[in-house]
Amino acid sequence: MKTTLAILLLLTLVTACAASVDRISFGKKCHTVSDVKDPGVERTTTSYIWFYNKKTGLPATSEQCPPKEIETKK
């Protein structure tokens, strides 16, 4: 079982190297874009792990994340 998991992990890492991904960024970041099909609507993608190309840079920032809504108990 350990051998199988090790091989799967190794294959995952090797296939990631073949992509045009140069950098990895950790931490909660968001990327907000306007929806092309529905003008006036913004779509936000949130993730804690970002893969990006060093030439184009990372478009996501923590400042783009929407503020956390605080739930109040009644």
VEXLUM-542853 format. One record per residue (C-alpha): x, y, z. Coordinates in Angstrom, 2 decimals, m for minus. Layout:
% residues N
+---------+---------+---------+
:       u :       v :       w :
+---------+---------+---------+
:       X :       Y :       Z :
...
+---------+---------+---------+
% end
This chain:
% residues 74
+---------+---------+---------+
:       u :       v :       w :
+---------+---------+---------+
:    0.00 :    0.00 :    0.00 :
:    2.82 :    2.42 :    0.84 :
:    4.52 :    1.62 :   m2.45 :
:    1.36 :    2.33 :   m4.42 :
:    0.84 :    5.68 :   m2.69 :
:    4.49 :    6.60 :   m3.21 :
:    4.26 :    5.82 :   m6.94 :
:    1.04 :    7.84 :   m7.30 :
:    2.60 :   10.77 :   m5.49 :
:    5.71 :   10.58 :   m7.64 :
:    3.66 :   10.47 :  m10.84 :
:    1.65 :   13.48 :   m9.69 :
:    4.79 :   15.47 :   m9.04 :
:    6.37 :   14.46 :  m12.35 :
:    3.31 :   15.43 :  m14.38 :
:    3.21 :   18.80 :  m12.66 :
:    6.78 :   19.44 :  m13.85 :
:    5.76 :   18.99 :  m17.48 :
:    3.32 :   21.90 :  m17.33 :
:    4.26 :   25.52 :  m17.87 :
:    4.10 :   26.17 :  m14.14 :
:    7.18 :   27.84 :  m12.74 :
:    6.04 :   28.93 :   m9.31 :
:    3.80 :   27.83 :   m6.46 :
:    2.28 :   30.23 :   m3.95 :
:    0.70 :   29.25 :   m0.64 :
:   m1.82 :   31.23 :    1.38 :
:   m5.40 :   32.34 :    0.85 :
:   m5.69 :   34.48 :   m2.24 :
:   m8.56 :   35.41 :   m4.51 :
:   m8.87 :   36.39 :   m8.16 :
:  m11.88 :   38.45 :   m9.20 :
:  m12.89 :   38.91 :  m12.85 :
:  m15.92 :   40.37 :  m14.59 :
:  m18.22 :   37.81 :  m16.18 :
:  m18.24 :   38.13 :  m19.97 :
:  m21.66 :   36.53 :  m20.41 :
:  m23.33 :   38.51 :  m17.63 :
:  m22.10 :   42.13 :  m17.52 :
:  m22.02 :   43.70 :  m14.08 :
:  m21.41 :   40.38 :  m12.33 :
:  m18.01 :   39.57 :  m10.85 :
:  m16.74 :   36.02 :  m10.30 :
:  m14.26 :   35.29 :   m7.51 :
:  m11.97 :   32.26 :   m7.35 :
:  m10.49 :   31.47 :   m3.93 :
:   m7.67 :   29.04 :   m3.18 :
:   m4.89 :   28.36 :   m0.69 :
:   m2.49 :   26.92 :   m3.31 :
:   m1.77 :   28.75 :   m6.58 :
:    0.30 :   27.50 :   m9.52 :
:    1.44 :   30.23 :  m11.89 :
:    3.96 :   31.18 :  m14.57 :
:    6.74 :   33.54 :  m13.48 :
:    6.51 :   35.50 :  m16.75 :
:    2.81 :   36.33 :  m16.41 :
:    2.84 :   36.58 :  m12.61 :
:    0.18 :   35.69 :  m10.09 :
:   m3.06 :   37.61 :  m10.71 :
:   m4.55 :   36.60 :   m7.35 :
:   m4.02 :   38.65 :   m4.20 :
:   m5.36 :   38.51 :   m0.66 :
:   m6.82 :   42.01 :   m1.13 :
:   m9.22 :   40.70 :   m3.80 :
:  m10.88 :   38.34 :   m1.31 :
:  m14.35 :   39.45 :   m0.26 :
:  m14.70 :   40.43 :    3.39 :
:  m15.81 :   37.63 :    5.66 :
:  m19.42 :   38.01 :    6.72 :
:  m19.93 :   37.73 :   10.46 :
:  m22.93 :   35.69 :   11.45 :
:  m24.84 :   36.93 :   14.46 :
:  m26.91 :   34.63 :   16.62 :
:  m30.41 :   35.78 :   17.46 :
+---------+---------+---------+
% end
